[in-house]
Amino acid sequence: MSENKDQKFVYDFTEGNRDLKDLLGGKGANLAEMTNLGLPVPPGFTITTEACKVYLESGSAPAALRDEVSAHLAALESKMGKKLGQSDDPLLVSVRSGAKFSMPGMMDTVLNIGLSDESVTGLASQAGDERFAWDSYRRLIQMFGKTVLGVEGELFEDALDEAKAAKKVTVDTDLDAADLKKLVKVFKKIVAKEAGREFPQDAREQMDLAVEAVFNSWNTDRAKLYRRQERIPSDLGTAVNICSMVFGNLGPDSGTGVAFTRDPASGHAGVYGDYLQNAQGEDVVAGIRNTVPLADLETIDKASYDQLMTIMTTLETHYKDLCDIEFTIERGQLWMLQTRVGKRTAGAAFRIATQLVDQGLIDEAEALQRVSGHQLAQLMFPRFDEGAKTTLLGRGIAASPGAAVGKAVFDSYTAVKWSRSGEKVILIRRETNPDDLDGMIASEGILTSRGGKTSHAAVVARGMGKTCVCGAEELDVDTKRRRMTVGETVIEEGDVVSIDGSTGKVYLGEVPVVPSPVVEYFEGRMHAGADDADELVAAVHRIMAYADRVRRLRVRANADNAEDALRARRFGAQGIGLCRTEHMFLGERREMVERLILADTDGERDEALSALLPLQKKDFIELFEAMDGLPVTVRLLDPPLHEFLPDITELSVRVALAESRKDANENDLRLLQAVHKLHEQNPMLGLRGVRLGLVIPGLFAMQVRAIAEAAAERKNAKGDPRVEIMIPLVGTVQELEIVREEADAVIAEVEAATGTTLKLSIGTMIELPRAALTADQIAEAAQFFSFGTNDLTQTVWGFSRDDVEASFFTAYLEKGIFGVSPFETIDKDGVGSLVRHAAKLGRATRPDLKLGVCGEHGGDPESVHFFHEVGLDYVSCSPFRIPVARLEAGRAAAEAKGSDSR
């Protein structure tokens, strides 16, 4: 972006507010908001995301930035009564990233900027604590070396471990000032050797380089991967927050912690968080030292605890949501370093939303916006069977719920490699860091022996909906030897383990799973009650009820038999949007369709059709009974031809072997000739759908007759069949006109024979670009359109789904060409444009044209919002996705209503 001469790139904390997240990032906006609320926030200022965008595009910071930073730094120095880097009483600052959307651990932070060989003695004198000063200095060199100068972090960690080993201690707090002075020298030598330069002694140079490092961290591989995973736009940039340092490592009356206004794992009210005495903030989230529960702070420092509880209530009431808070206590003085709307598990999201409604903080419409279809889908996953025989290895902190089973792996690379080979894995680490993101994504779940609910592993796992158990201290994780030891039990890499993110339990081997209580609720087997599972069900029920009241889109099911139809109905389906009749001819019936396709004479064809008719009719009778009173859209036969023909290679081998033995079967020879004649290089674009119905006389007529007779029988039995006949793969109106003329004649015959008036509507699938572009013509002969977005995506992109997803989609996702697979979420710009265009053209011709979608996008949350916006009447999806589609249809309606009111 080009630089505007009048543009302001730096804002004091007193100048912003929480509505400026685009400009100040989430952290800066919320620091400003807390400052406005009069909460104890250390003074500081924020460099805007606009400055970052200029830097990333041009390779250098905006020309005006240095002077603006200098002016704000001077004001900060005046306010604090000390200068950055001065030798006697130095001002120290932190330099922290802060994007609009939370990206925990993905970008860089540097603490204690301003320390040098000279100022460290001044800090020691001012604080009256030499150990504290040298500990702060070694932390600065370590963080600066890794983050700014690109030195391998393990080199510093190894040196720290060696210092502790030499002193025969296990925690860094047991190192004294003399030990830390020696460690600083070692750290500086590591920097000089690995970075090719000395650690900078000029405080302003430290700060400027740290700011650039934060800008650059926006485009690190881990940050880009996280943004793709969370669908965060890549062009937002990050703000940089420069904040005067407050110190939690000044002794036992100091410390640092992270707090939640409610439990982010369950949603329950209470005191949740972690606290660590004599530590700086990075120690908590990194999980390097195990924390104590936040509740223990009441005993350690009651005054600070009481003040923190009051502030937490203030923030939750102000933000009207769960708040995630970072704080530091410096010698009994509480300071607020950050607040944000906290990440939470799926179950917590539903509970918290309804709790806030009951407290009068939000209304039902807002509660609906606080949850998502992705979260609902997570709640429908199975859980461990409590009655199963298990071997308990240990127990940690239940950080992110779910039942995860997989082979133990001990590094991110192996997790990704094994996952790509089809293995399910559990990533086991002492603690995770941002470099483990690839492995966390690839794993079924994450297990760490260190850290708590606010550690990196816990926060990232909750954001991704991954099962996670943290802080399982009894597990001795040895990543170098690739094993985990629990007492006498040794778990080697490749051994299967099971982790329960709801209880924190870790089991040896595979534990069987049982259905989720939410699924049992949707199936009518569980009702809201008093225990925890029922409380969750009650929250889901309330929000689903509201979504159903406000949604405009109806939700149907893709179901091919009565069993699936009945399950879909229990899940809330309002009809069947796609019954695929080719699925009725798999298994034993496949040979019957084969005989029909390969028939040489009218007699053979009529014989095959006569055999198929009663089977089809029976299927439809069962289906119409299961969905009585609700619409059922039956798609006529649409098989890629190869699925119903003998394999050409196997048949050729069989014939060749028979000929070599001179006992060739005449039927096999004739069959091989027929298969060669019908063989297609690309069956998905060949003789299928309406083309097959036009080439094989009587095929579609047989199916229409079976549908009509089944509907008449159901109606004569006092039922209420509501049947829609869908013609697949139409590319021109002439195809539809021919098939419809034949269908209308068959329906009239059945009505006359049964004395029943049938109201069967006839429509088509829009799954070819030409159909979408000529939808006004096709609507002349169609009473409804159903968008087949699977095939439409294939034909718009020129993709063969079965091939491309396994071949190059992974590379496209990694390179950012796709944010998400176009088969998962609809491509709004390409495929979506055709859907919008066809809907507009179709209704221009036929204003009462019913519009739906029956591709897999019908159950995708983001796609449902698009279909609402375009004005479709319904979406159709697999039975399991129906609750997700219902919820998202409600959210789309509520969101649109909210936008209109604004």
N, C-alpha and C positions, 0 to 999 in steps of 0.2 A: 504494500500500500504506500502511496505517496505521503510525504510528511507535510502537514499543514503548519505554517509558521506560527499561527495563533493557538495551536493545539496545546492543551495542558497535559503533561505526561506524569505528574506527581501530585498526589493528594495526601494531605495530613489525615490522620485517623479522625480528627474532629470535623473533617469536611465531607465525609462520605456517609452512606447508609446502606442498608441491606438490599435496596432496590437497584444498586449499581453493580451487580455481579458481573454483567457483561464487561464493564470497564475495570473494576477493581478486583475481579475474581471473588470466589466465595469467601476465602479467608479474609481478604482485605475489607470486603463489604461488611462482613460480620464483626470484625474488629471495630470498624467505625460504628456499627449499630450498638455494640456493647459500650463503646465510649459515650455515645449519645444517651444511653440509659444510665450513665453515671456509675458503671461498674468499674472495678479496679483493673484497668488495662494499661500496661506499660506504654508510654508515649512512643510514637513512631509514624511512619508514612508509607505509602504504597506507590510503586511504579506501575503504571497501567498496562493492561493487555495490548493497548495500541502501540506502546513503545516496543513491546515484544514482537508484534507483527512487523513493524518497521525493521527491527533488527534481523528477524528471520528472513525477510524478503531481500534486504539490501546487504546483509552481512556486517552491518555496523549499527550502533545505537543512534537514535535521532540526535541531530546536532545540538538541540536545545536541552537534551536530557542531563548532561553533566552539570550545567549551571542550575537547573531546577533542583537536582539532587543536592548540590552544594548549598543552595538557599534553605532547603528543608532540613539538611543536616545541621546547619548553623542554628536554626530555630530549635532543633532538638537538643543540641549542645547547650544552648542558653537555658532551656527548660530544665535540663538535668544538672546544670552547674558543673559540667565537666566536658572535656573534648575527646573526640575519637583518637585513640592511640597515644594520648599524652602520658608521660612517664610516671607522674606521681599519683594520679587518681584517674585512670583511663575510663572513658565511656566505651562500653562494649555493646555491639549490636548483633542481632541474628539476621540472616538473610534467608527468607523462606519463599518457596513457590506458593502459588494460590490461583488455580484455574477456576473458571466459572463453575464447573462440575467437579465434585470431589474425586480425586485420583490418588488414593492413599498409598504413599510410599513410591509412587511412580516418578516423581520429579525430585529435585534436589533442595537440600537445606544445609546451611552452614551456620554453626553457632560460635559465639565468642570472638567474632571479628573485632580486631583492634588490639589483640594481644601480640606482644613481640618480646624479644630478649630483654628489652628495657622495661616495658610497661608491665610485665608479669610481676616484677618486684614491687611496683607501685600498687598493683591490685592486691598482692599479699599483705602489704602494709596497711592499705585502706580497709581490707576485710579482717585483718588481724588473724589470718589463717593462711600460712604458707602452702600447706598441702592443697587447699582449695584452689589457689592460684595456679599451681603447677599442673594440677589435674585439668583445669580449664584450658591451659595452654596445650597440653598433649592432645586433648579432644579437638581443639582447633586444627592442629597440624594434621591429625588423622582424618578429620572430615574434609578439610581443605585439600589435602593431598589426594584423597580418593575422588572427591566430587569435582574439584576445579582443575586439578593437574593430571587426573586420570591414572593415578598410581593404584595398583592392585590392592584392594582392601585387605586381603588375607595377609599381606606382608606386615601391616600394622597389628593385626590381630595375633599373628604368630609372635611378634615381638612382645606384645602385652602378655601373652601366655608364658613366654620365656621369663619375663620379669616376675610374674607370680610364682612360677616354678622355682626360680632362684631364691625367692623369699619364703618358699614353702607355704604359700597361701593359695586359696582357691577363688577369692573374689577381689576385684580391683580396689575396693574400699580399704583393703588391708595393706595396700601399698602406701608408704609414707612419702613425705615431701622429697626426701633424698632419692627414693626409688623413682619417683616421677620425674625429677630433674634428669636422671640418667636416661629415662625412657624418652624424654623430649629430645635429647641428643641423638638417640637411636632413630627416632622418627624423622628428625631433620636430615640425617644421613640417608635414610630410605628415600626421602623426597629428592635430595640432590642427585642420587644415583639413578632413580627411576624416571624422574621428570626432566633431568638435565638442567636443572636450575635450583637455586637456593630457595628455601621457603621465604616469601616476601616479608620484610620487616616494616614496610610502610602500610599503615592501617587503611588509608584510602585506596591503595592499590589492591589490598585484600578485598575490600568491599566491592570495588568495581569489577574485579575478576569473578567474584562470587555471583554478582548480578548477571554477568554474561553466562556463567555456568548454569544458572537457573533458566535463563532464556533458552540455552542450548538443550537443556533437559526435556523441553517440550517435544523434541524430535528424537529422543533416544528410542531404541528398539522396544524397550519394555513399555514406554509411554504410548507408543503407536499401537502396540499390541493390545494394551489395556483399553485404549480408545475404540479400537475395532470391536473388542469384546463387549464393551458397554455402549457401543454406538454413539460415541461422543464425537462431534464434528472435529476435523483436524485443523480447521482454520481459526480457532478461537484464540490461541496463544495463552500464555500464563502471565498473571501479574506477579510482582515481586514485593514482598513485605519486608521493610527494614524496621526492626523493632528494638528498642533499648532492652538489653539483657537483664533478666532477673534470674537468680541462681538458686536452684534446688539442691546444689551439691556443696552447701556451706556448713554441713554438719547434721546431726540428728534432729535439729529443730527446723530443718529445711527438707524439701522433697518435691516430687513432681507426680502428677497423676492424670488419669483420664476418667471421666465420669459420664454416665448416661442418666438422663432423667427417668428412664424406664429401662427394663431389661431388653436389650436389642435382640436377644435370642427368643424370648417368650412373649414380650410385651407387657409383662406384669409390672405394676408399680413397686417401688422399693429403692434401696440404695445399691446401685450397681456401678462397678468400675474397679480400677486398679490404682494402687498407690505405692510409691517406692521412695523410702527415705534416702536422703543424701545422694540425690541423683538428678541428672538432667533429662529432659523430655524424651530424647531419643532412646534412652535406656528402657523406657516402658514399652514403646511400640516395637522396638527391635527384639524384645523378649530375651535380652542378654542376661538379665538377672530376674529371677521370679519375684513377682510383686506380692503385696498383701491385698486382701479385699478392701475396697474403699471404706466399708463400715468400720475397719480397724482405725481409721483416721480419727474417729470420735475419741478413742482412748489415747492416741498419740498426741493430738492437738485439737482439743474440743472447740476452742474459739474459732479456729479456721474451719473446722468441720461444720459448725453451726452456720457460719457465714456462707460457706459453699452450698449448704442445703437451701438457704434462702435465695441465693443467686440462681440455683437450678430451677426453683419454682418460678422465679421471675422470668427466666429465659423460656421455659416451656409454655408459660402463659402468654408470653409475648409472641413467640413463634408459632404457638398453637400446634406443637408437634414434639415428638421425641427429639431431644437435643443431645449432641455428642460434644463434650466439653474437655478442653485441655487446660490444666492449671499448674501453677508452680507456687510453692510456699517458700519464701525466703526469710529465714529467721522469724517465723511466726506471722509474716505478712503474706496474705493471699493475693495472687495475681492471676487474672484470666488471660490466657494466651490464644484461645480460639474457641469458637462455637460454630456448629453447623447442624443442619437437620441430619440426624444420624441414620446410617445404613442399618437395616434391620432384616431379620429373616422373614420369610413369607407368612408364617403363622403370627409373628409379632405385628406385621403390617395390618392384618385383619383385626386382631384384638385391639391394637392401639386406635385404629380408626373408629371402632364402635365405642371404645372408652371415651374418646374425645367428644363424640356426639353426646354421650350421656352426661359429660361434664359441661356441656353447653358451649364448648370452645369452637366447634365446627358443626355444620349441618350435614344432612345425609348426602347431599350432592358433593360436598367436599370430601366426605368419607369415601365415596366411590372413586374419586380421583386419587386417593391416597394408596389404593391397591392396584394391582394389574393382573392381566391374564397370565403373564409369565409366573407371577407368584402363586396364583391359583393352581397352575399346572404343577408347580413344585409340591404343593400340599396334597396332590393326588398321587404322588409316588408312593410305593409300598414302604413299610417299616418292618423292623425285625420282629419275629415271632417271639413273644415273651415266654411262651411255653416250651421253646426249643432247648435242647441240651447244648450248653455252651461251655467253652473254656475261657474264663476271664483272664486276660493278661494284666489289665490295670485300668485305671480310671483317670481321666483328665477333666478339663473344663469343657462343658458342652458349648461350643462356640458358634456352630451353625448346624441346624438339624438335618436329619436324613439318615438313611441306612445305606452305607457304602461298603462294598466288598471288592477286593482286588488283590493282586500280587504286590508284595512290598517292594518298593523301589526307593533308592536313597539319594537320588539327584534328579534334577529337572531334565537333563538330556535323556536319561534312561526312560523316564516317564513318557516323554514325547515319542521316543523310538518304539517302545513297547506298545503304546497306545495306537500308533499308526499301523502296527502289525495286528491289531485286533484284540490285544490284551487289555483287560481292565486292571488298573493299577491304583494303589494307594501311595501317595507321596509321603515319605516319612523323613522328617528333618529335626534337628535340635530346635531350630527356629527358621522360619522362612525370611527371605528378603526380596526386594523387588526383582532380583535376577532370577527368581524361581517362578515367575509368572507363567512362562511357557508350560512348565511341568504341572502347575496348579490347574491350568485350564485343561490339560490332557488327562488329569487324574479323576477318578471317581470321588475321591475324598482326600483330605489332608490331615496328617497326624504329626504333632510336634511335642517334644518333651519339655519345652520351655514356653513361656509367654502365657498371657491370659486372654480375656475377652476383647482386649483392646490391642493385642499384638497384631503385627502385620498379617499373619496367617488368618487370624479371626476376622479382621476387618475386610480383607480382600475376598475371603471365602463367602462371607455373608453377602457381599455385593454381587458375587457371581452365582449365588444360590448353591454353592458347593458344601457338601458335608465336611465338617471340620471339628476335630478334637485337639485342644491345645493344653500345654502345661501338664502333660502326663509324666510327672517327675520320676515315677518308679521305672520308667522305660529308659534304659541306657542306650542311646542312639550313637552308633559308631559309623559315620558316613564314609570314612576312609576304608574300613574293613567291610563295608556294605552289609551291616547286620544290626540287629537290635536285641538287647538282652534284658530279660525280666527274671530276676532270680536265677534259677537253673535253666530256664528256657531260652533258647537262642533262635531268633527268627532271621533266617538268611534271606538275601534278596531273591525274590521269586516265590517265597512262601506266601500263602493266602492269609490275609487278616480281614477282619470286619470291624468297622468303627460306627458307633452310634452317636451322631451329633446332637441328639436330643437328651441323652443321659451322660455323655462323656465316656462311656464304657468302650473298651478295646478288647476284641476277642481274637483268639487263634482260630484260623480256619474260616469256612464259609458258614454264616448264620442264615437260616431260611427267613424269608420275608412274608409278611401278610398284608392285606389291602389297607390302604390309608383310611382313617375314620371319615375323611371328607368324601372319599369315593363311596363308602358305606352309607353316608348321608344322602348323596345324590341317588343312590340306588334304593333309598327308602328303608335301609337297615339300621339307621342310627338317628336318634333325635337329641336335641339339645338338653343337657342336664347339668350336673354340678361338677363333674370332674374336669380335668384339664382338656382332654380330647373333646368332650362335649361342649366346653366353653369355646373352643376354637370353632366347632361346628355351628354353634349359635351365632358367632360373629360372621362366619361365611354366609349363613342363612339370611341374616339381616341385610347384608350388603347385596347379596344376590336378589333378594326380594325387591330392593329398591331399583337395582339395575333392570329387572324385568318390568317394573312399572314405567320406567322412563324411556326405555329403548324403542326405537322405531323399527330397526331391522329385525325381522323374524329369523329364527335359527332352525335350520333343518339338518337332517343327518344324511350322510352317505352310507347306505345300508343295502345289502343285496339279499337278505333273507329275513324271515320273521324273527329269529332270535336276536339278530343285530338291531332290528327295528324296535323290538320291545325294550331292549336295553337303552337305545337312544331315547325312547319315549320317557323312560324313567329319569334319564339325564336332562329332560326338559325339551326335547326336540319337538318342533311344531310341524312336523311332516318329514317326508323324505325328499331331499333335493336331487338325489342321484341313486338310482337302482341300476347297477351295471349288469345287464342280462348275460353278458359273456361269462361272468363269474358263475352263473347257474349251470354252465356246461363244461366245467372243469371236472377232473376225476373220471368217474365211470362214464359220464355222458359225453366226454370229449370225442370219442369215436363216432358218435352220432352226427356231430357237426362236421367231422372229417368226411364222413360218407356223403353228407349234403354238398360240401364244397367240391368234392371230387366226382360227383355224379355225372355220368356221360349222357344219360337219357332223361327225358321228362318223367318216365316211369320211376327211375331210381330216385330222382329228386322228389317226386310226390310221395314216394314211400318214406323217405327220410323225414320230410316235413310232417307227415302224418304221425310218425313216431315221436317227433318232438312236441307236437301241439299239446297233448294231455299233460306232459311233464311241465311245460311252461305254464299251462293253466293252473295246475296244482300249486306251483310256486307263487303265482300271483294271488290266488285265493288266500293262502296263508299270510302273505304280505299285507293285503288289503284288510284282512281281519285284524292284524296286529296294529295297523295304523288307521283304523276306522275313524272317520270324522276328520281326518287330517289329510292334506294333499300328499300324493305320492307321484314323483316324477320318474317314469320308467324310460331309460335310454335303450333304444333298440340296439341290436347286436353290433358291437364295435371291436372285433378282435383283430389285432395285428395278425395277419394270415398265418405267419409261421408258428403261432402258438397253438394252432389247431391242425397242423399238418405234421406228418412224420418228419423226423430229422433227416435232412437230405444226405448228410454224410453217413449216418448209420444205415440208411436204406441203400445207398450206393455200395457200401461195403458188403451188406447182406446179399445183394444181387450179384456182385462180382464173385463172391465166394461160392454162391450157388452155381454160377456159370462155370467156374473152374472145376466144380465137381460134376458138371453136366446134368444138374438136377434143378435148373432154374424154374422158379414158380411164376406162372403166367400172370398171376394177380400182382405179384411184386414188380414184375416188369412193367405192367400197365400203370401201377401206382407210381413207380419211379418216373415214368414219362410225364404223368400228370403233375407230380411235384416239381419236376424241372420246368414245366410250362408255367407254373404258378410261383416259382421261386423269385424272391425280390431281394435286391441289394439293400434296400432301406425299407423294411416292412412298415415302419411307423409313418411313412409317407406314401404308402402304396394302396393296395386294394383292401380297404377297410371302411367302416362307417357306412355312410349313405351310398358310397360307391359299390360296396358289397351287396347292399340291398337292391341296387339297380341292376347289377350283373347277374345275380342269382334270382331268377323269377320265383316269386312266392315266399321268399324268406321273411321280408318285413310284413307281408300280409298274414303269414302264420302267426307272427308275434302279436300283431294288432288284434287278430282274432282271439288269441289266448287272453290278452288283456281285457278285451271287450266282454268275452264270455265270463271271465272271472268277476268283472265288475257287475255284470248283470246278475250273476248268481248271488253275489254279496248283497246287492240291492234288493233282490227278491226275498232275501232272508232278513229284511228290515235293517240292513246295515247302511252305512253312509260312505260308500267309496268315492274318493275325490282324486281322480286319476288324470295325470298329464303324460302325454306320449312325446318323447324327445327324440328327434332325428339327429344323429351325430355327424360331425365332420362336414357339414354343408359349406360349400364355398360359393355357390351361386343359387339364386332364387329358383331357377329352373329345376334343380335337383329336388328342392323341397316341394315344389308344386306337384311334380310327378308322384312322389311318395305320398303326399297328403291326399291327392285325388284317389289313390288306391286305398289308403287308410279310411277315408270317409266312406267309400263304398263298402268296405268290410264292416265298419261300425253300423252302417244302415242295415246290412244283412242280419247282424246279430240282434239289433233292436227289433227287427221284424220277427225274427225267430223266437225271441224271448218275451216279446210284448213289453219291453222295458225301454224307457227313454234314458239314454246315457248322455251325460254332459262331459265328454272327454275332450280336453283341449290338446291341441297339437302345436308343438314349438320346436325349437332347435338349439343346439349348442353353438355358441360362438367361440371357436377355437382355432380359426385360421385368420390371418391378417385380412384376406380378401373379404371374408364374411363381415368382419368389423367395419371395413371401409365401405361396404355396400349394404350396411344394416338397414337403411331406409327401404331398399328393394326387398330384402328378405323379410322385413316386418309385414309386408303385404300378405305373406302366406303363413306367418308365424303368430301364434297367440301369446307366446312367451319366449324369452331368451334366457339361457343359462350359460354363463361364461365359463368355459373349460380352461381355466387359467394355466393348468399344467401343460397342455398341448399348445396353448397360445404362447406361453413363455418359450417353449421349444422352437416353435415356428418363427417367432419374432427374432429370437437370438440366433437361430440356426444351430441350436444345441441338441444333441441327443442325450437326454438326461442320464440314461443308464451308463453312458460312456464318459461324459465330461466330469461328472461329480467325482469319479474315481481317478481321473487322469490329471486335470489341470486346475480344478476349482480350488484346491488347497493353495496352490501358488498364487492364484488370483486374489484370494482372501488375504494372504500374507503380504502381497505387494500393494494392497489397498485398492485394487481395481474394483473389487466388490467390498462393500461394507458388510454385506450379508448375502448369502446365496439368493439369486432371483427366484429359485424354486421354493424358498422358505418364506420370504417376504416379497410382495409384489413389486416389480420394477415400475414405479409410478411414472417415470419419464417416458418409458417405451411401451411396455405392455399396458400400463395404466392409462396412457393416453389413448390407446385403441379402445379400452373398455369405456372410457368417458365418451369418446367419439361415437362408438356404436350405440351406447345408451341414449345419447342425444338424437342421433339419426332415427333410431328405432321408434322412439316416442313421438318424434315429429310426424311419422307416418301413422302410428297407432298409439294415441295418448294413453290408452289403458293397458299397454304392453307390460306384462309382468317381467321383472328383471331379477335374476339371481346369479349366484356364483357357486360352482360345485367343485372347483379345483381345491387342492390342499390349502391354498391361501385363505379359504373360508374359515379356517380355525386359527389363523395367525393373528395375534393381537394388533400389530401395526396395520396389517392389510385390512382388517375389519373396519378400522377408522377410515381408511380410504374408500371402502365400499359404501359406508354411510354417507360420506361426503359426495360421492358420485350420484347417490340417489337410488341405489339398488333396493329391492324389496326384501331380499333375504340372502343369507349366506348358508352354505351347506358344508358340513365337515364330518370327520369320523366321530363316532359316538363319544369317545373319550374327550374330544375337544369341545363338545357342545357347551359345557359350563363356561369354558374359557371364552367362547364366542358370545355367549349370553352376557357375560360380564363386560367384555369389551364393547359390545353393541350399546350397552347402557352407558359406559364411560364416554363413548363417542357422542351419544345424544346429549349427555350432561355437559360435555366440553363445548359442543356446538351452541347449546343454550346459553352457557356462560359467556361465550364469545359474542353472541348476539346482544346480550344484556349490557356488555361493555361498550 
